[in-house]
Amino acid sequence: MLCVQGKFVSIHFLLKQRKKLMLKKRKEVRSQFQSTSFLNKGRNI
């Protein structure tokens, strides 16, 4: 039972970490996209 619980916890932890990384990446991409669109706007003006 303990072994199974440990495995479950580790899998849950890994999923949590992956989710965090995904969110972090998404935020970075969003900020990059915003900066590039801002630069494009500046060029157009």
N, CA, C and O atoms as a DFTB+ gen file, in Angstrom:
180 C
 N C O
     1  1       0.831      -1.204       0.000
     2  2       0.000       0.000       0.000
     3  2       0.872       1.264       0.000
     4  3       0.622       2.210      -0.746
     5  1       1.889       1.251       0.848
     6  2       2.758       2.423       0.928
     7  2       3.483       2.652      -0.394
     8  3       3.609       3.788      -0.853
     9  1       3.961       1.561      -1.006
    10  2       4.679       1.674      -2.274
    11  2       3.764       2.282      -3.338
    12  3       4.163       3.183      -4.076
    13  1       2.544       1.778      -3.404
    14  2       1.575       2.274      -4.385
    15  2       1.310       3.751      -4.130
    16  3       1.273       4.554      -5.062
    17  1       1.127       4.104      -2.856
    18  2       0.871       5.499      -2.506
    19  2       2.040       6.375      -2.940
    20  3       1.845       7.448      -3.511
    21  1       3.253       5.909      -2.664
    22  2       4.448       6.668      -3.036
    23  2       4.498       6.905      -4.538
    24  3       4.773       8.014      -4.997
    25  1       4.227       5.848      -5.297
    26  2       4.223       5.968      -6.761
    27  2       3.179       6.986      -7.196
    28  3       3.446       7.848      -8.034
    29  1       1.987       6.877      -6.616
    30  2       0.902       7.784      -6.974
    31  2       1.296       9.226      -6.683
    32  3       1.064      10.127      -7.489
    33  1       1.899       9.422      -5.508
    34  2       2.312      10.776      -5.114
    35  2       3.347      11.320      -6.086
    36  3       3.261      12.474      -6.505
    37  1       4.337      10.486      -6.450
    38  2       5.394      10.947      -7.351
    39  2       4.803      11.309      -8.714
    40  3       5.180      12.318      -9.309
    41  1       3.882      10.490      -9.202
    42  2       3.240      10.770     -10.494
    43  2       2.462      12.075     -10.394
    44  3       2.530      12.917     -11.290
    45  1       1.726      12.238      -9.305
    46  2       0.946      13.453      -9.088
    47  2       1.874      14.664      -9.057
    48  3       1.579      15.706      -9.643
    49  1       3.005      14.508      -8.360
    50  2       3.992      15.586      -8.244
    51  2       4.545      15.953      -9.619
    52  3       4.665      17.131      -9.958
    53  1       4.883      14.922     -10.412
    54  2       5.426      15.163     -11.752
    55  2       4.416      15.913     -12.616
    56  3       4.770      16.842     -13.341
    57  1       3.156      15.496     -12.528
    58  2       2.113      16.166     -13.305
    59  2       2.004      17.624     -12.891
    60  3       1.860      18.519     -13.723
    61  1       2.077      17.843     -11.564
    62  2       2.002      19.212     -11.048
    63  2       3.152      20.043     -11.603
    64  3       2.948      21.166     -12.065
    65  1       4.361      19.488     -11.555
    66  2       5.548      20.191     -12.040
    67  2       5.406      20.507     -13.528
    68  3       5.740      21.604     -13.977
    69  1       4.909      19.533     -14.280
    70  2       4.748      19.725     -15.724
    71  2       3.761      20.857     -15.986
    72  3       3.974      21.695     -16.862
    73  1       2.666      20.866     -15.202
    74  2       1.659      21.913     -15.350
    75  2       2.284      23.277     -15.104
    76  3       2.032      24.235     -15.835
    77  1       3.113      23.346     -14.049
    78  2       3.777      24.611     -13.713
    79  2       4.657      25.053     -14.868
    80  3       4.643      26.221     -15.255
    81  1       5.428      24.114     -15.423
    82  2       6.321      24.431     -16.533
    83  2       5.521      24.921     -17.734
    84  3       5.906      25.890     -18.388
    85  1       4.403      24.250     -18.023
    86  2       3.557      24.643     -19.146
    87  2       3.067      26.068     -18.963
    88  3       3.106      26.876     -19.892
    89  1       2.600      26.371     -17.745
    90  2       2.101      27.711     -17.463
    91  2       3.220      28.732     -17.624
    92  3       3.016      29.807     -18.188
    93  1       4.404      28.385     -17.123
    94  2       5.556      29.285     -17.216
    95  2       5.882      29.557     -18.681
    96  3       6.078      30.704     -19.082
    97  1       5.937      28.487     -19.475
    98  2       6.248      28.621     -20.901
    99  2       5.203      29.496     -21.579
   100  3       5.532      30.377     -22.374
   101  1       3.920      29.238     -21.248
   102  2       2.829      29.987     -21.859
   103  2       2.979      31.474     -21.545
   104  3       2.794      32.328     -22.412
   105  1       3.321      31.768     -20.276
   106  2       3.498      33.165     -19.867
   107  2       4.632      33.798     -20.653
   108  3       4.502      34.921     -21.141
   109  1       5.749      33.079     -20.778
   110  2       6.908      33.593     -21.505
   111  2       6.545      33.863     -22.957
   112  3       6.881      34.912     -23.507
   113  1       5.856      32.909     -23.573
   114  2       5.458      33.058     -24.977
   115  2       4.550      34.266     -25.128
   116  3       4.676      35.044     -26.073
   117  1       3.621      34.411     -24.169
   118  2       2.675      35.520     -24.224
   119  2       3.420      36.850     -24.146
   120  3       3.135      37.770     -24.912
   121  1       4.378      36.950     -23.218
   122  2       5.130      38.194     -23.052
   123  2       5.941      38.476     -24.316
   124  3       6.020      39.619     -24.767
   125  1       6.543      37.427     -24.885
   126  2       7.317      37.588     -26.113
   127  2       6.408      38.077     -27.236
   128  3       6.763      38.990     -27.981
   129  1       5.239      37.466     -27.351
   130  2       4.293      37.824     -28.404
   131  2       3.870      39.282     -28.247
   132  3       3.800      40.026     -29.225
   133  1       3.587      39.685     -26.996
   134  2       3.178      41.059     -26.728
   135  2       4.279      42.026     -27.140
   136  3       4.004      43.046     -27.773
   137  1       5.531      41.713     -26.785
   138  2       6.641      42.607     -27.098
   139  2       6.820      42.705     -28.619
   140  3       7.067      43.792     -29.142
   141  1       6.697      41.584     -29.328
   142  2       6.876      41.610     -30.778
   143  2       5.753      42.401     -31.441
   144  3       6.000      43.184     -32.358
   145  1       4.520      42.197     -30.978
   146  2       3.392      42.925     -31.559
   147  2       3.554      44.412     -31.274
   148  3       3.218      45.252     -32.109
   149  1       4.069      44.731     -30.091
   150  2       4.299      46.133     -29.723
   151  2       5.343      46.746     -30.661
   152  3       5.189      47.878     -31.119
   153  1       6.402      45.988     -30.939
   154  2       7.452      46.471     -31.837
   155  2       6.879      46.685     -33.236
   156  3       7.190      47.679     -33.892
   157  1       6.048      45.757     -33.687
   158  2       5.443      45.880     -35.014
   159  2       4.574      47.126     -35.090
   160  3       4.586      47.844     -36.090
   161  1       3.812      47.380     -34.014
   162  2       2.973      48.579     -33.980
   163  2       3.844      49.818     -34.105
   164  3       3.515      50.752     -34.837
   165  1       4.970      49.817     -33.377
   166  2       5.886      50.963     -33.416
   167  2       6.412      51.178     -34.827
   168  3       6.566      52.321     -35.258
   169  1       6.689      50.104     -35.550
   170  2       7.203      50.208     -36.918
   171  2       6.132      50.783     -37.847
   172  3       6.418      51.601     -38.721
   173  1       4.892      50.334     -37.634
   174  2       3.811      50.765     -38.521
   175  2       3.541      52.257     -38.395
   176  3       3.191      52.914     -39.376
   177  1       3.702      52.793     -37.188
   178  2       3.374      54.211     -36.969
   179  2       4.378      55.098     -37.698
   180  3       4.275      56.323     -37.640
